[in-house]
Amino acid sequence: MAEYLDVIMVLGVIIFVFAFPSAVGAFSRGDAPRVATIAFMVGGGMMAYAHLTKPGGYKLEEIPEMMWRVFTG
């Protein structure tokens, strides 16, 4: 069960992080950051779901190791 929560957390972190350049690009063009806002909400929602569903939640220190474990199998 925890394996799929790790994948959801990693995907949420990736989506959330890639929303920042999207927001900066939209602001620099003078556009509304619609896609970035949706990405922030989706990524944040995925991270919140994984954190609240996993017993004990996630600690900030274990996220890099978890990402490495998800990427390397």
Legacy VTK file of the C-alpha trace (Angstrom):
# vtk DataFile Version 3.0
C-alpha trace
ASCII
DATASET POLYDATA
POINTS 73 float
0.000 0.000 0.000
2.776 2.442 0.876
4.441 1.921 -2.522
1.653 3.549 -4.495
1.475 6.376 -1.951
5.177 7.002 -2.542
4.527 7.237 -6.282
1.624 9.632 -5.731
3.792 11.785 -3.463
6.660 11.876 -5.970
4.351 12.775 -8.851
2.738 15.477 -6.738
6.125 16.970 -5.866
7.187 16.960 -9.522
3.953 18.598 -10.708
4.136 21.161 -7.899
7.766 22.046 -8.646
7.186 22.397 -12.400
4.291 24.776 -11.726
6.736 27.462 -10.544
8.371 28.084 -13.967
4.931 28.030 -15.547
3.715 30.713 -13.153
6.813 32.869 -13.694
6.436 32.564 -17.460
2.779 33.521 -17.343
3.467 36.536 -15.137
6.343 37.678 -17.357
4.059 37.573 -20.415
1.347 39.436 -18.535
-1.049 36.486 -18.700
-3.059 34.931 -15.909
-1.283 31.806 -14.570
-4.230 29.470 -15.161
-2.247 26.324 -15.966
0.174 26.998 -13.119
-2.713 27.428 -10.684
-4.212 24.113 -11.753
-0.792 22.440 -11.474
-0.303 23.869 -7.972
-3.708 22.539 -6.924
-3.214 19.095 -8.488
0.327 18.666 -7.163
-0.607 19.957 -3.723
-3.672 17.744 -3.639
-1.630 14.682 -4.537
0.930 15.473 -1.854
-1.793 16.091 0.733
-3.586 12.846 -0.180
-0.397 10.791 0.121
0.594 12.475 3.390
-2.816 12.071 5.000
-3.343 8.488 3.793
0.030 7.088 4.883
0.033 6.121 8.556
2.323 8.576 10.303
2.594 10.748 7.196
5.835 11.807 5.541
8.754 13.679 7.038
10.616 16.245 4.975
13.902 14.399 5.503
12.653 11.173 3.903
11.408 12.704 0.639
14.781 12.604 -1.243
15.312 8.932 -0.321
11.717 8.128 -1.271
12.155 9.831 -4.664
15.346 7.861 -5.289
13.571 4.623 -4.322
10.639 5.356 -6.653
12.889 6.259 -9.605
15.233 3.284 -9.220
12.532 0.735 -8.496
LINES 1 74
73 0 1 2 3 4 5 6 7 8 9 10 11 12 13 14 15 16 17 18 19 20 21 22 23 24 25 26 27 28 29 30 31 32 33 34 35 36 37 38 39 40 41 42 43 44 45 46 47 48 49 50 51 52 53 54 55 56 57 58 59 60 61 62 63 64 65 66 67 68 69 70 71 72
